[in-house]
């Protein structure tokens, strides 16, 4: 799933490629993809792309439209979605069917992009709105972790009295925007903290350590992916990760074997030596397999 750094890089990429370009047409491959009905997608035709932004993991394309005013095409790629930029966007209309194509934006000069989604679970979402705050997932986002006002004090206030495990806190979009399963693993590894540590148990030193890990992990990832083409972002994300998705491989810091436990609807990876005092975390599903 693209998280803050990848969505930020996609925004940069689209700003570079598509700024000032005119929409020929926007098409959704199914009713399920487009979450809004007013204004209709046809309202984008003739619109000029004036800005590309990001809210958490949402991409926000702003268009000046012929009727006057602005419209925002807000997109959430979900777990298996991706954006594919095309210099030769097909002329043929999008047909609903089994293909992974979910949405297509055709721009002038024959280019544009496809949003695709792999797998059978379709969660990719597109919204056409007058104000990005009309998108419920955007309106309820927590603070942006790379914004200036995301200070150590702000993080302390977030964690205080929250009697839940830090892993869950970090990936909850209502609490902090943009961090998902991958970067929460990376942040906790950088902070040398157990994913199960209770948020309410953090000392001021813990908060400062976690804050520094959040900012440095995300900033490094943003720097690595900035300027990359959309097609290269997935690979860059994968190679840049130190523990996430690396079960069984050596920890790049201490050489211990990276382990995995189930967490909520997925799994998390961590290094026992760096994060849990050398003790593997208990996990009914995985413990037998990893012994
Ligand atoms: Zn380690």
Boltz pocket constraint, residues with backbone or C-beta under 6 A from the ligand:
constraints:
  - pocket:
      binder: B
      contacts: [[A, 251], [A, 252], [A, 253], [A, 254], [A, 255], [A, 256], [A, 271], [A, 272], [A, 273], [A, 274], [A, 275]]
      max_distance: 6.0
